[in-house]
Amino acid sequence: MGLFDRLRGDDNPRVAFIGIDGVPFSLLADNPDTFPNFAALRAEGTAGAIESIVPPESSACWPSLTTGVNPGETGVYGFQDRENGSYDTYVPMGRDVQATRLWDRVTDDGRQASVMNVPVTFPPQRNVQRMVSGFLSPGVKKAAHPEEFRDELDSMDYRIDVNAKLGHDDDKSDFVENAHETLDRRYEAFSSVLERDDWDLFFGVFMTTDRVNHFLFADYERDGENREAFVEFYEKVDEYVGKIRESLPDDVTLVVASDHGFTSLDHEVHCNAWLEEQGWLSYEDDDHEELGDISDDTRAYSLIPGRFYINLEGREPRGSVPRDEYEETREELKAELETLEGPNGRKVAERVVEKEDAFRGDHDDIAPDLVVVPNHGFDLKSGFKGHEDVFGKGPRNGMHSFDNASLFVDDPDVEITDADLYDIAPTILDLMDVDYARAEFDGASLCK
């Protein structure tokens, strides 16, 4: 429906959702003078810290945020997933998300949705008004629909993502410049669509915040050399969110949220190297680089981030652990993970979650048996090349956290208490007066 339809009496409320990937609530809440637009949104609406999901990884988080259900329903557990009954792995894309997306519910209700830069949405859906896919898309020409929208984005030098490789340089100036340029193009494109006023749901994500956090977050928290650059970048994010809020018509509620929190990174933990060191994992020969290279006597392996799988007989192609020893083996691995300490003497795991406590649904057959939610400072990695130290340090100084994700709603009648990522989808549907069955979601609406 367009503006003319609303003028004819169709007054259904609308929502503009702005994603700020990986932005911790404390960063914005603790600096109200630096980020006045977020402070105003909090004061005049409602805001709070929310929990992410297990595991707090963007490839799993965004499918859950946009469907309101856990990875056992979406079928996406992380950046890399395992084929059922195989050691083959794949990178989940939009078509691998098996649950109903928020914008599909809006479209099925006879309304229009514009979707921009949401991770794990490639290839773009053709049943929505307009769409450009986000993270993992090969480029605008293949990621945008319809054709005229693709041409428009191409003409404004729209970018799917920042050039993260620049963040590996010791001098972060080129990376920061690229992050600003990417943010500018994203805001320009968002504004262009928002101004058309022909949508009922606008759903757009600033992914660049996550990228900046990965390479500069410790500079912010620990007063490093790039702290000023970090703050300046977020001042621009604050400015753009403020401009978007100011531009929205009265019938639109602004929702701003992140998919997980962030914290400083002290140690990378190479989980498969640890499993190999402890005798849980071995390889067929010295030339190995993928899951399929593990040996027949492997008892457990790991996929990022912090997902641990028992090499189970009858489930894995060369499973070595008999099914009647599954519980005992899992308890043994869980106990070892719970006592694992880093070089600084701190425990790596804040908690170790069993699959039954995190995942349920039609696609839990590929769920990890255990997931480590790490303490702040420990970033969990899982390569299969081996021969690396268990603890290391890469070019990143920031990592995801399960706690401290952000949610802002420009409506004082929304109550953010004990909320998590699963609550966002039903809340948006309530704000739009779109009917749904409560049992369809793992979360609940935050509308009073």
C-alpha positions in Angstrom: 0.0 0.0 0.0 1.2 3.5 -0.7 0.5 6.9 1.0 -2.6 7.3 -1.1 -4.1 4.2 0.3 -3.5 5.4 3.9 -5.2 8.8 3.0 -8.2 6.8 1.9 -8.6 5.5 5.4 -6.2 2.6 5.8 -4.5 3.6 9.0 -2.6 0.5 10.0 0.4 1.4 12.2 3.8 0.9 10.7 7.3 0.0 12.0 10.8 1.1 10.9 13.4 -1.3 12.3 17.1 -0.2 12.3 19.6 -2.9 13.2 22.9 -1.9 14.8 24.8 -5.1 14.6 26.7 -6.0 17.8 26.2 -2.7 19.6 26.2 -3.2 23.4 23.5 -1.3 25.3 26.0 0.0 27.9 28.0 1.8 25.2 25.0 3.9 24.4 23.4 4.2 27.8 26.7 5.2 29.6 27.4 8.0 27.2 24.2 10.1 26.9 26.0 13.4 26.2 28.1 11.8 23.4 25.1 10.0 21.9 22.2 12.4 22.4 19.8 10.9 19.9 19.9 7.4 21.6 19.5 9.2 24.9 16.4 11.0 23.6 15.0 7.8 22.2 15.5 6.1 25.5 13.9 9.0 27.5 10.9 9.5 25.3 10.3 5.8 24.4 11.8 2.8 26.2 15.2 1.0 26.1 17.2 -1.6 27.8 19.8 -4.3 27.6 18.5 -7.7 26.3 20.1 -11.1 26.0 21.1 -12.6 22.7 20.8 -16.3 21.8 23.0 -19.4 22.1 25.3 -19.1 20.3 25.6 -15.3 20.0 26.9 -15.3 16.5 25.4 -13.1 13.7 24.7 -15.9 11.3 22.5 -17.5 13.9 21.2 -14.4 15.6 19.7 -12.6 12.7 17.6 -15.6 11.5 16.3 -15.9 15.1 15.7 -12.2 15.5 13.7 -12.0 12.3 11.6 -15.1 13.0 11.3 -15.1 16.8 12.4 -18.7 17.1 15.5 -20.6 18.1 18.1 -22.3 15.8 16.3 -25.6 16.2 13.4 -24.0 14.2 15.4 -21.8 11.9 17.9 -24.5 11.0 20.8 -22.1 11.3 23.3 -22.5 14.2 26.3 -20.4 13.0 28.5 -19.2 10.2 29.3 -22.9 9.4 26.9 -25.8 9.8 27.2 -29.5 9.3 25.2 -31.5 6.7 22.9 -34.0 8.3 24.5 -37.5 8.3 27.7 -36.1 6.8 31.0 -34.4 7.7 30.4 -31.9 4.9 29.9 -28.4 6.1 28.3 -25.4 4.4 27.8 -21.7 5.0 24.0 -21.0 5.6 22.3 -18.6 3.3 18.8 -17.1 3.2 17.2 -20.2 1.8 18.5 -22.3 4.6 16.4 -20.3 7.1 13.4 -22.7 7.6 11.2 -20.5 9.8 8.8 -17.7 8.7 10.5 -14.3 8.5 8.9 -11.2 10.0 8.5 -9.6 6.6 6.8 -12.6 5.2 4.1 -12.4 7.9 3.7 -8.7 7.0 3.4 -9.5 3.3 0.9 -12.3 4.0 -1.2 -9.7 5.8 -1.5 -7.7 2.6 1.1 -5.1 3.5 4.4 -4.0 2.0 7.9 -4.6 3.4 11.3 -3.1 2.3 14.2 -5.2 3.6 17.8 -3.9 3.4 21.1 -5.5 4.4 19.9 -8.1 6.8 22.6 -10.9 7.3 21.7 -14.3 6.0 19.1 -13.2 3.4 20.9 -14.0 0.1 19.5 -14.5 -2.5 16.9 -11.7 -2.2 13.3 -12.7 -1.9 11.0 -11.7 -4.7 7.8 -11.8 -2.7 8.6 -8.6 -0.8 8.3 -5.0 -2.1 12.1 -4.4 -2.4 15.1 -6.1 -0.9 18.9 -6.0 -0.9 20.6 -8.9 1.0 23.3 -8.3 3.6 26.3 -10.1 5.0 27.5 -13.1 2.8 26.0 -11.6 -0.4 28.4 -11.5 -3.4 27.5 -7.9 -4.5 24.7 -5.6 -5.2 24.0 -6.8 -8.7 23.0 -10.2 -7.4 21.7 -9.1 -4.0 19.0 -6.6 -4.9 15.5 -6.9 -6.2 13.6 -5.6 -8.2 15.9 -4.6 -11.1 15.2 -0.8 -10.8 16.1 -0.9 -7.1 19.3 -2.7 -7.9 20.3 -0.1 -10.5 19.4 2.7 -8.0 21.7 1.2 -5.3 24.4 0.6 -7.8 24.3 4.3 -8.9 24.8 5.4 -5.3 27.8 3.1 -4.7 25.9 1.1 -2.1 28.1 -1.4 -0.2 27.1 -4.7 1.3 29.8 -4.7 3.8 33.0 -2.9 5.0 36.4 -4.1 3.8 37.2 -6.0 7.0 40.7 -7.0 5.7 41.8 -3.4 6.3 41.2 -4.0 10.0 44.1 -6.4 10.0 46.6 -3.6 9.4 48.3 -2.1 12.5 47.3 1.3 11.3 43.5 1.4 11.4 43.1 4.7 9.5 42.2 3.0 6.1 39.8 0.7 7.9 38.1 3.5 9.7 37.8 5.6 6.6 36.2 2.6 4.7 33.8 2.0 7.7 32.7 5.7 7.5 32.1 5.5 3.7 30.2 2.2 4.1 28.0 3.7 6.8 27.4 6.9 4.7 26.2 4.8 1.7 24.0 2.7 3.9 22.3 5.8 5.5 21.8 7.3 2.1 20.1 4.2 0.8 18.0 3.8 3.9 16.9 7.4 3.7 16.0 7.1 0.0 13.6 4.2 0.8 12.2 5.6 4.0 11.3 8.9 2.3 9.1 7.0 -0.3 6.6 6.2 2.5 5.2 3.3 0.5 6.1 0.6 3.0 4.5 -0.7 6.1 7.6 -2.4 7.5 11.1 -1.1 6.8 13.8 -3.4 8.1 17.4 -2.3 7.6 20.7 -3.2 9.3 23.9 -1.2 9.9 26.4 -4.1 9.9 29.4 -1.8 10.0 29.0 -1.3 13.8 30.0 -5.0 14.3 33.0 -4.6 12.1 34.3 -1.5 13.9 33.7 -3.3 17.3 35.8 -6.3 16.2 38.9 -4.1 15.6 38.5 -1.2 17.9 36.4 -2.2 20.9 39.3 -2.7 23.3 40.5 0.8 22.3 37.2 2.1 23.6 37.0 0.1 26.8 40.7 0.4 27.7 41.5 3.9 26.3 43.6 2.7 23.4 45.1 4.7 20.6 42.0 4.4 18.4 39.5 5.3 21.1 38.8 8.7 19.5 38.2 7.1 16.1 35.8 4.6 17.7 33.8 7.3 19.4 33.7 9.5 16.3 32.3 6.6 14.3 29.5 6.0 16.9 28.7 9.7 17.0 27.9 9.4 13.3 25.7 6.3 14.0 23.9 8.3 16.6 23.4 11.2 14.2 22.0 9.0 11.5 19.6 7.2 13.8 18.5 10.7 15.0 17.9 11.9 11.5 15.9 8.7 10.7 13.8 9.1 13.8 13.1 12.8 12.9 12.1 12.0 9.4 9.5 9.3 10.2 5.8 10.0 10.0 3.6 9.9 13.1 2.1 6.5 12.2 5.6 4.8 12.3 7.2 3.4 15.4 11.0 3.3 15.3 12.6 0.1 16.7 16.4 -0.1 17.0 18.2 -3.3 18.2 21.4 -5.2 18.1 21.7 -9.0 17.7 24.3 -9.5 20.5 26.5 -7.4 22.8 30.3 -6.8 22.6 33.3 -6.9 24.9 37.1 -6.7 24.7 39.0 -9.8 23.5 42.0 -11.0 25.3 42.5 -14.6 24.0 41.4 -16.5 21.0 40.7 -20.1 22.0 41.3 -22.7 19.3 38.8 -25.3 20.4 39.8 -28.2 18.1 43.5 -27.7 19.1 42.4 -28.1 22.7 40.3 -31.2 21.8 43.3 -32.6 20.0 45.6 -31.8 23.0 43.2 -33.5 25.4 42.8 -36.7 23.2 39.3 -36.0 22.1 40.2 -35.4 18.4 42.7 -36.7 15.9 43.2 -36.7 12.2 43.7 -39.3 9.5 47.0 -37.8 8.4 49.1 -34.7 8.7 47.4 -33.0 5.7 44.1 -31.8 7.2 42.0 -28.7 6.9 38.3 -29.6 7.2 35.9 -31.6 9.4 36.0 -34.6 7.0 39.7 -35.1 7.8 39.1 -36.3 11.4 40.0 -39.9 12.2 37.7 -42.7 13.0 38.6 -42.7 16.7 37.7 -39.0 17.2 35.3 -38.6 20.1 34.4 -35.0 19.7 34.9 -31.9 17.4 34.0 -28.3 17.4 32.5 -25.7 15.0 32.5 -22.0 15.5 31.5 -20.4 17.8 32.0 -22.7 20.7 29.8 -25.5 19.5 30.9 -29.0 20.4 29.7 -32.3 18.9 30.1 -35.8 20.1 31.2 -38.0 17.2 28.2 -40.2 17.7 27.7 -43.6 16.2 24.8 -43.7 13.8 24.6 -39.9 13.5 28.1 -39.0 12.2 29.3 -41.1 9.3 32.2 -42.5 11.2 30.9 -42.1 14.7 33.1 -43.7 17.4 31.0 -43.1 20.5 28.2 -45.7 21.0 24.8 -44.3 21.6 24.5 -45.9 25.0 27.7 -44.0 26.1 26.4 -40.6 24.8 25.3 -39.1 28.0 28.3 -40.3 29.9 30.7 -38.9 27.2 28.9 -35.6 27.0 29.1 -35.2 30.7 32.8 -35.9 30.6 33.4 -33.3 27.9 31.2 -30.8 29.6 33.1 -31.2 32.9 36.4 -30.6 31.1 35.1 -27.5 29.4 33.8 -26.1 32.6 37.2 -26.3 34.2 39.3 -25.1 31.2 41.3 -22.0 32.2 43.1 -19.4 30.1 46.7 -18.2 30.4 45.5 -15.6 32.9 44.0 -18.3 35.2 40.4 -17.3 34.4 37.8 -19.9 33.4 37.1 -19.8 29.6 33.4 -20.9 30.0 30.9 -18.7 31.7 28.6 -21.7 31.3 28.3 -24.8 29.1 24.8 -25.3 27.7 23.4 -28.7 26.7 21.5 -28.9 23.5 18.1 -29.6 25.1 18.3 -26.4 27.0 18.9 -24.2 24.0 17.4 -25.8 20.9 14.1 -27.4 20.0 12.2 -27.8 16.8 12.1 -29.7 13.5 15.8 -29.0 12.7 17.5 -29.9 16.0 19.1 -33.0 14.4 22.2 -30.9 13.4 22.3 -29.1 16.8 25.5 -29.1 18.7 25.6 -31.3 21.8 27.2 -28.6 23.9 27.7 -24.9 23.4 30.2 -22.9 25.5 29.1 -19.3 26.3 32.5 -17.8 27.1 33.5 -15.4 29.8 34.3 -12.0 28.5 37.7 -11.9 26.9 37.7 -15.5 25.4 36.8 -15.7 21.7 36.1 -19.3 20.6 37.6 -20.5 17.3 37.4 -23.9 15.5 39.7 -24.5 12.6 40.8 -28.0 11.4 44.3 -27.2 10.3 45.7 -28.1 13.7 49.3 -27.7 15.1 48.4 -24.4 16.6 48.5 -23.2 20.2 45.2 -23.5 22.1 45.4 -19.8 23.1 46.4 -17.1 20.7 45.8 -13.5 19.6 44.7 -12.3 16.2 44.1 -8.8 14.7 40.8 -8.4 16.5 40.5 -6.9 19.9 36.7 -7.1 20.3 34.3 -10.1 20.5 30.6 -10.9 20.7 28.9 -11.3 24.1 25.6 -13.1 25.0 24.6 -10.3 27.3 24.2 -6.6 26.8 22.5 -6.5 23.4 20.5 -3.3 22.7 16.8 -2.6 22.2 15.2 0.8 21.8 11.5 1.3 21.0 10.1 4.7 20.4 7.0 3.9 22.4 6.7 4.3 26.2 4.1 1.6 26.3 6.7 -1.1 25.6 8.3 -2.7 28.6 11.8 -4.1 28.3 12.2 -6.4 31.3 14.0 -9.8 31.2 13.8 -9.6 27.4 15.8 -11.4 24.8 16.2 -11.5 21.0 13.2 -13.8 20.5 10.9 -11.0 21.9 11.6 -8.6 19.0 9.5 -10.2 16.2 6.2 -10.6 18.2 6.7 -7.1 19.5 7.0 -5.6 16.0 3.9 -7.6 14.9 2.0 -6.2 17.9 3.1 -2.7 17.1 1.8 -3.2 13.5 -1.5 -4.8 14.6 -0.6 -8.0 12.6 -2.3 -11.1 14.1 -0.3 -14.1 15.1 -0.5 -17.2 17.3 1.5 -16.8 20.6 2.7 -20.4 20.3 4.5 -19.6 17.0 7.3 -17.8 18.9 9.9 -18.6 21.5 9.6 -15.0 22.7 6.7 -12.8 23.8 5.6 -9.3 22.8 6.9 -6.5 25.1 3.9 -4.3 24.4 1.9 -3.7 27.6 
